[in-house]
Amino acid sequence: MRKFLAILSSLLLFVFQLSAQNIQGTVVDEFTGKGIAFVSLGIIGTNLATITNENGEFVIKVESYPAKVRFSHVSYLLGETDLIQPNQSKLIIKLKPAITNLNEVIINANKAENLLKAALKKAKDNSSKQIYSNAFYRQLTSINDKPSKVYEMFYDLKWNTKAAKGWIVKQTRFAEDTEQSEFAIANQSFLTLIFSGVLLPEDEGKFINLQTLKEYEITIEKYIEQPNQDIAVITCKFKSPRRKLFYVNSTYYVGTKDFKIYRLENDIFNIPMDFPITIVKIPPFLKTVATFNGDGKEYPVLESISTKLTLSINYGKSLANINVNSLLTVFNVDENLKKQNYKSLDSKTQDQKTVQSVKYDVTFWKNNPIVKQTTLEDSFIKMMESKSAFGTMTNP
């Protein structure tokens, strides 16, 4: 009997290992073979979800088999794949580009402003609805294309269509290469979160909103034909850019029937940031890409936002090209999270202080499947892990 129980115990353990596995893969364009960034993917019938990184790569945990994974992107047709059994090989998912149409762009020149106005009004009408979710954030600083610093955070997020309104940090880690020149953006997580909504600020700088429509050149660049409706790609360019003026040019992806915003891209110029070092050649420039998931929801909610901050500075007698890239991913929406006390966001948020305020938990981070790193991030993180850098906060 004991022998039987031992065999049964081993068998159950084996079955459990088979029933929960991290699946890796890449989503590519069917015709070009290039990876597609920010593709939404989820296990149908579960709350398990993630997005692809900038290279189209993903990792998702599959808890049981068989399973069906759905892939969606505003510029591609919906894709699905069946997972019959655990598979160690990496999946290659091919998505077919949606057809684009330029005819109506030429015929109806006034439709752009009217469509955007309707979309912004609908977003404003839904701004009182608070969404609570689990999110993951990674920020990588590179100097002259060499990684120098990484922050990673898991937190609970309070969000509405205007922006993220609060957060609670759950787990963090941080590491840096002390052999490189010291440079840090103190609050890029704040910059990321304030651009996570579809309604941009109204009280500082020049942003496209219901009050500033006439100050922007608004054009429908193309229509993306999806099965349920066309998606209009609307570009908004500020008409009077000036040196040192904080302004934003935006591109909205708007449903032509439901007037919902599914993607927002921002080019942000002359960011009002203070730097201790004289900036030369390239002033601060920030690009953000936010995606919103509307599946089964009254209004699309934040799914991901990436930011890319670039600038060049004098460092001694040489020029240092700085890139600070971050990616926030919402991997679970849960109304029960509203019972918590959220910390409000402000420009005084210090990323490193926030990270170091939470004790590093090596077990939590080991083989965590939430977000797949890019090749650059992966090599840097593995190097830091090999030196136990995350435990000591700086590499030995």
C-alpha positions in Angstrom: 0.0 0.0 0.0 2.8 2.4 0.9 4.5 1.6 -2.4 1.3 2.3 -4.3 0.9 5.6 -2.5 4.5 6.5 -3.3 3.9 5.7 -7.0 0.6 7.6 -7.0 2.3 10.6 -5.3 5.0 10.6 -8.0 2.4 10.3 -10.7 0.4 13.2 -9.4 3.5 15.3 -9.2 4.3 14.4 -12.8 0.8 15.3 -13.9 1.0 18.7 -12.1 4.3 19.4 -13.9 2.6 18.6 -17.2 -0.4 20.7 -16.5 1.4 24.0 -15.8 4.1 25.2 -18.1 5.5 28.4 -19.4 5.0 28.6 -23.2 7.4 30.8 -25.2 6.9 32.0 -28.7 7.1 34.8 -31.2 4.3 36.5 -33.1 5.3 37.5 -36.6 3.9 39.2 -39.7 2.7 36.5 -42.1 4.3 38.2 -45.1 7.4 39.9 -43.8 8.3 37.4 -41.0 9.1 40.3 -38.7 8.1 40.2 -35.0 5.0 42.2 -34.1 5.2 44.3 -30.9 2.3 44.7 -28.4 0.2 41.8 -29.6 -2.4 40.9 -27.0 -2.6 37.2 -26.1 -4.6 35.3 -23.6 -5.8 31.8 -22.7 -9.5 31.6 -23.6 -11.7 30.9 -20.6 -9.1 32.1 -18.1 -7.7 35.4 -16.8 -4.2 34.6 -18.0 -3.0 37.2 -20.5 0.1 39.1 -21.6 1.5 41.0 -24.6 4.4 40.6 -26.9 7.5 42.7 -26.4 9.1 44.9 -29.0 10.5 41.9 -30.8 7.2 40.1 -30.9 8.3 37.6 -28.2 6.1 36.3 -25.4 6.0 34.0 -22.4 2.6 32.8 -21.0 1.9 30.3 -18.3 -0.5 27.5 -19.3 -2.1 25.8 -16.3 -3.9 23.0 -18.1 -4.2 21.3 -21.5 -5.8 21.4 -24.0 -5.8 25.2 -24.2 -6.7 27.8 -26.8 -4.7 31.0 -27.1 -6.1 34.1 -28.8 -3.8 36.7 -30.4 -5.1 40.2 -31.3 -3.6 43.4 -32.7 -5.5 46.4 -34.0 -3.5 46.2 -37.4 -3.9 42.5 -37.8 -6.6 39.9 -38.2 -7.5 37.9 -35.1 -5.4 34.7 -34.6 -5.9 31.6 -32.5 -3.9 28.4 -31.8 -4.6 25.2 -29.9 -2.2 23.8 -27.4 -2.8 20.1 -27.1 0.0 19.2 -24.8 3.1 20.7 -23.2 5.7 21.6 -25.9 9.2 22.8 -25.1 9.8 24.2 -28.6 9.1 27.9 -29.2 5.8 28.7 -31.0 5.8 30.8 -34.1 2.5 32.5 -34.6 1.8 34.2 -37.9 -0.8 37.0 -38.1 -2.2 38.3 -41.4 -2.2 42.1 -41.7 -5.6 43.7 -41.9 -6.5 45.5 -45.2 -6.0 49.2 -45.2 -8.2 51.6 -47.1 -7.3 55.2 -48.1 -10.3 56.1 -50.4 -12.5 57.7 -47.7 -9.5 59.8 -46.4 -9.5 61.6 -49.7 -13.3 62.0 -50.1 -14.1 63.3 -46.6 -11.5 65.6 -45.2 -13.7 66.9 -42.3 -14.4 63.5 -40.9 -11.1 63.3 -38.9 -11.9 66.0 -36.5 -15.5 64.9 -36.0 -14.5 61.3 -35.4 -11.8 62.2 -32.9 -14.1 64.6 -31.1 -16.7 61.8 -30.7 -14.0 59.5 -29.5 -12.7 61.9 -26.9 -16.2 62.7 -25.7 -17.0 59.0 -25.2 -13.7 58.5 -23.3 -14.6 61.5 -21.1 -18.1 60.1 -20.5 -16.4 56.9 -19.2 -13.7 58.6 -17.1 -15.6 58.1 -13.8 -15.2 54.3 -14.1 -12.2 53.1 -12.0 -10.4 50.0 -13.2 -8.2 47.9 -10.8 -5.5 45.6 -12.1 -2.2 43.8 -11.5 0.6 45.2 -13.5 4.3 44.7 -14.2 6.8 47.4 -15.1 10.4 47.1 -16.4 12.7 50.0 -17.1 16.1 49.6 -18.8 18.7 52.4 -19.1 21.4 52.1 -21.8 24.4 54.3 -22.4 25.8 54.2 -25.9 23.8 51.0 -26.5 25.2 49.2 -23.4 22.7 48.4 -20.6 23.6 50.1 -17.4 20.6 49.9 -15.1 17.3 48.0 -14.7 14.2 48.4 -12.5 11.4 45.9 -12.3 8.2 46.3 -10.3 5.0 44.4 -9.8 2.2 46.6 -8.5 -1.6 47.0 -8.2 -2.9 49.8 -10.3 -5.9 52.1 -10.1 -6.7 53.5 -13.6 -9.3 55.4 -15.6 -9.5 56.8 -19.1 -7.6 60.0 -18.0 -4.5 58.2 -16.6 -3.3 55.9 -13.8 -4.6 57.4 -10.5 -2.8 55.3 -7.9 -0.6 52.3 -7.3 0.6 49.9 -4.6 4.0 48.4 -5.1 4.1 44.7 -4.3 7.5 43.3 -5.5 10.6 45.1 -6.8 14.2 44.6 -7.8 16.9 46.8 -9.2 20.5 46.4 -10.4 23.1 48.6 -12.1 26.5 48.3 -13.7 28.7 50.6 -11.6 31.5 50.5 -14.1 29.5 52.7 -16.4 28.9 56.4 -16.0 26.1 57.1 -13.5 22.9 58.4 -15.0 19.4 58.0 -14.0 15.9 59.3 -14.8 14.4 59.6 -11.3 10.8 59.3 -12.2 10.2 57.7 -15.6 7.5 55.4 -14.0 5.6 58.6 -13.3 6.0 59.8 -17.0 4.8 56.3 -18.1 1.7 56.3 -15.9 0.5 59.8 -16.7 0.4 58.9 -20.4 -1.5 55.6 -19.8 -4.9 57.1 -20.5 -6.6 58.1 -23.7 -7.5 61.6 -22.4 -4.3 63.7 -22.2 -3.7 66.5 -19.7 -5.4 69.9 -20.1 -3.4 72.2 -17.8 0.2 72.0 -18.9 1.8 72.1 -22.3 0.0 71.5 -25.5 -2.0 68.3 -25.8 -4.8 67.2 -28.1 -8.1 67.3 -26.2 -11.6 68.6 -26.7 -10.5 72.2 -26.0 -7.5 72.3 -28.3 -8.8 70.6 -31.5 -8.5 73.8 -33.6 -4.8 74.1 -32.6 -4.0 70.8 -34.3 -3.8 69.5 -37.8 -6.0 66.4 -37.7 -5.9 63.8 -40.5 -7.1 60.3 -41.0 -4.0 58.5 -42.4 -5.8 55.3 -43.2 -8.6 52.9 -42.2 -7.8 49.4 -40.9 -10.5 46.9 -41.9 -11.5 44.7 -39.0 -14.4 42.2 -39.2 -16.7 44.2 -36.9 -15.7 47.7 -37.9 -13.0 49.8 -39.5 -10.4 51.4 -37.3 -9.5 55.0 -38.3 -5.8 56.0 -37.7 -6.0 59.7 -36.8 -2.8 61.8 -36.6 -2.8 65.1 -34.6 0.1 67.5 -35.2 0.4 70.7 -33.2 0.3 73.7 -35.6 2.7 76.1 -33.8 5.6 74.1 -32.3 8.2 76.4 -30.6 11.6 75.8 -29.1 11.3 74.9 -25.4 7.5 74.6 -25.6 6.2 71.3 -24.1 3.9 69.8 -26.6 2.6 66.4 -27.9 1.8 65.1 -31.3 -0.6 62.1 -31.1 -2.0 59.2 -33.2 -5.3 57.7 -32.2 -6.7 54.3 -33.4 -10.5 54.8 -33.2 -13.4 52.5 -34.0 -15.6 54.1 -36.7 -18.8 52.5 -35.3 -18.3 52.4 -31.5 -16.0 55.5 -31.2 -13.7 53.7 -28.8 -10.0 54.3 -28.7 -7.9 51.1 -29.0 -4.4 52.5 -29.3 -2.7 55.8 -28.7 0.8 56.9 -29.8 2.4 60.1 -28.5 5.5 61.9 -29.6 6.4 64.2 -26.7 8.7 67.2 -27.2 10.6 69.5 -24.8 9.7 67.6 -21.6 10.0 69.9 -18.6 12.7 67.9 -16.8 15.7 69.1 -14.8 19.1 67.6 -15.5 22.3 68.2 -13.6 24.3 67.8 -16.8 24.2 70.1 -19.8 22.2 68.5 -22.6 23.7 68.7 -26.0 22.9 67.6 -29.6 19.6 65.7 -28.8 17.1 67.3 -26.3 14.9 65.1 -24.3 12.3 63.3 -26.5 9.8 60.8 -25.2 7.6 58.4 -27.3 4.8 56.4 -25.8 2.6 53.6 -27.2 -0.4 52.6 -25.2 -2.8 49.8 -26.1 -6.3 49.2 -24.7 -8.3 46.0 -24.5 -12.0 46.2 -25.3 -12.9 42.5 -25.2 -16.1 42.1 -23.2 -15.7 45.5 -21.6 -18.0 48.6 -21.6 -15.0 50.7 -22.6 -11.4 49.5 -23.5 -9.1 49.4 -20.5 -5.3 49.8 -20.3 -3.4 46.8 -21.5 0.1 48.1 -22.0 2.2 51.2 -22.4 5.8 51.5 -23.5 7.9 54.6 -23.3 11.2 55.5 -24.9 13.2 58.5 -23.6 16.2 59.5 -25.7 18.7 62.3 -25.2 22.5 63.0 -25.5 24.6 64.6 -22.8 28.2 65.7 -22.3 30.1 63.3 -20.2 33.6 64.5 -19.6 35.1 65.0 -23.1 32.8 62.5 -24.8 29.1 62.4 -25.8 26.8 59.9 -24.2 23.7 58.7 -25.9 21.1 57.8 -23.4 18.1 55.5 -23.9 15.6 54.8 -21.2 13.0 52.2 -22.3 10.1 51.0 -20.2 7.2 48.7 -20.6 4.1 48.4 -18.4 1.9 45.4 -18.8 -1.5 44.8 -17.2 -1.9 41.0 -16.8 -5.0 40.8 -14.7 -8.1 43.0 -14.1 -9.7 42.4 -10.7 -12.5 44.5 -9.2 -11.6 43.1 -5.8 -8.4 45.1 -5.8 -10.4 48.3 -5.2 -10.6 47.6 -1.4 -6.9 48.6 -1.0 -5.5 52.1 -0.2 -3.7 53.3 -3.3 -0.8 55.8 -3.2 -1.4 58.7 -5.5 1.1 59.5 -8.3 3.0 62.7 -8.6 6.2 64.0 -10.2 8.1 63.6 -7.0 7.9 59.8 -7.3 11.5 58.4 -7.1 11.9 55.1 -8.9 15.0 53.8 -7.1 13.6 54.8 -3.6 10.3 53.0 -4.5 12.2 49.9 -5.6 14.4 49.8 -2.5 11.4 50.3 -0.2 10.4 46.7 -0.8 12.5 43.8 0.4 13.9 41.8 -2.5 12.4 38.3 -2.7 14.6 36.0 -4.9 12.0 33.2 -4.8 9.3 35.4 -6.2 11.4 36.5 -9.2 12.8 33.1 -10.1 11.4 32.0 -13.5 8.6 34.5 -13.3 6.7 34.2 -16.6 4.7 37.5 -16.7 6.7 39.3 -19.3 9.3 38.2 -21.8 12.5 40.3 -22.0 14.0 41.5 -25.2 17.3 40.0 -26.1 19.1 43.0 -24.8 17.2 43.0 -21.5 17.6 39.2 -21.1 21.4 39.2 -21.5 21.8 42.1 -19.0 19.4 40.6 -16.4 21.1 37.2 -16.6 24.5 38.8 -16.1 23.2 40.6 -13.1 21.6 37.5 -11.7 24.8 35.5 -12.1 26.5 38.1 -9.9 23.7 38.2 -7.3 23.4 41.8 -8.3 19.7 42.0 -7.5 20.2 40.9 -4.0 22.9 43.5 -3.3 21.2 46.2 -5.4 24.5 46.9 -7.2 26.8 44.4 -8.9 29.9 43.4 -7.0 
